[in-house]
Amino acid sequence: MDCQQSLSSDALAPEPDSDLDFDLNGDSLREECGVFGIFGHPDAAAITALGLHALQHRGQEAAGIVTFDGHRFHSERRLGLVGDTFSRREVIERLPGSAAIGHTRYSTTGGTILRNVQPLFAELNAGGFAVAHNGNLTNGLTLRRELVGHGALMQSTTDTEAILHLVAQSRRGRFIERYIEALRALEGAYALVSLTNKKLVGARDPRGIRPLVLGELDGYPILASETCALDIISAKYVRDIEPGEVIVFHRKDGTIQTEIHKPFPPMPPRPCIFEYIYFSRPDSIVGGRSVYEVRKAFGAQLARESHAEVDVVVPVPDSGVPAALGYSQFSGVPYELGIIRNHYVGRTFIQPAQSVRELGVRMKHSANRAAIEGKRIVLIDDSLVRGTTSKKIVRMMRDAGATEVHFRLASPPIIHPDYYGIDLPDRSSLLAATHSLEQMRDIIGADSLAFLSIDGLYRAMGEPGRDAANPKYSDHCFTGAYPTTLTDHTDVEPQPHQLSLLAEAS
């Protein structure tokens, strides 16, 4: 989607105290994006706005909705949270129509500027076409270069725009044939919802890396990134869109008809394991599994593999909570909220003076001294990227009186970058890729450090272990086994570092 810009390489900054906030130094996994679509419902825009609220965790930089009222398309795209724009009645009233698609965005390809906010829209010879995309194209830059070479005028810096041009340039007769021809040119990960003047279309990449589910509300079809978006509007979950499937909804003789297309040869699915580790909301069902229960199973397996003799189990909120519960239940060690998170602190708070800046790290997370003072604790988090956040949390626990601080991660070490929509730094900035386990323990200041093993990860998912010849999930960040080709990253021709000559205020 427009997803993958690298973070600055400050992994081992010598003065981490100068960081403003836990989330501002690139030491956490960044969300992907969320997509939503509904067809035929008289309150399409309002329902889409509610769906996007439920998918807000997948992207907090921008949000957009496009509707069709039978004559014209209507678009509202804004920077900021969904509630900043789409909770206002006047905005929803500017989006009439019974068909709508929406998008919440975290950028990984293309900067945070309004022209990159989705859904993107184009006027084709057959009518309007809007598209929203979760994922990342690993040949997006190559496609862009080829399209521009053939005369395309790019208006954004997002890889999603290539889809508009591919559909526009196709010489096939029917729209769906043009759409499928465009999909055949794509490489990488995508879950798409698209809207025309007659159709709502959903598509999932052949490996099923990015999730997409089908729901139904009062007989009207819904497409969404996660089931939590169905729950918020009391819609019924129908099924997951299959890897490589293209599903089309349109009206015929007054009823909504469904077309199913499977244009790709079958291949083993490789859904992204990080949907279970981090990205999906705990109350979602992904691939038929409760994300909450899977994360608890990760924690239980972690306790099975590397239990520490401690007095309390403390989650790093909010990402480590389910795993910590699983760890506690399996080990029998009491679970305590040793860290309290303030949910009302914005990401962009800037302190004016160094004396205040030193306090900034405690704005979002505070130690609960009553739960940890004088105790041996084990901290549970979902993953480790650069290590700077973990170091601060360990120090915070010691400052609050913890006698021992052990750190456990409910996923294997991240040693490879991602190219499918997760905003991870390059390998040189990944702590586990450049340091031994003992070096990492020393850097973060813990008494001990351990990760969930890759086989343990699979066992928690109900598998006997990881089958190297046929891994069930996209686990490339841990193993380097990428599920698709990586054209933009292996191309012998250098790719452009500057995608646009236009700089604009966001």
Buried (B, 14 or more C-beta within 10 A) or exposed (E): BBBBBEBEEBBBBEEBBBBBBBBBBBBBBBBBBBBBBBBBBEBBBBBBBBBBBBBBBBBBBBBBBBBBBEEEBBBBBBBEBBEEBBEEEEBBEBBBBBBBBBBBBBBBBBBBBBBBBBBBBBEBEBEBBBBBBBBBBBBBBBBBBBBEEEEBEBBBBBBBBBBBBBBBBBEEEEBBBBBBBBBEBBBBBBBBBBBBBBBBBBBBBBBBBBBBBBBBBEEBBBBBBBBBBBBBBEBEBEEBBBBBBBBBBBBEEEEBEEEEBBBBEEEEBBBBBBBBBBBBBBEBBBBEBBBBBBBBBBBBBBBBBBBBEBBBBBBBBEBBBBBBBBBBBBBEBEBBBBBEBEEEBEEEEEBEEEEEBEEBBBBBBBBBBEBBBEBBBBBBBBBBBBBBBBBBBBBBBBEBEBBBBBBBBBBBBBBBBBBBBBBBBEBEBBBBBBBEEEEBBEBBBBBBBBBBBBBBBBBBBEBEEBEEEEBBBBBBBBBEBBBBEBBBEEEEEEBEEEBBEEEEEE
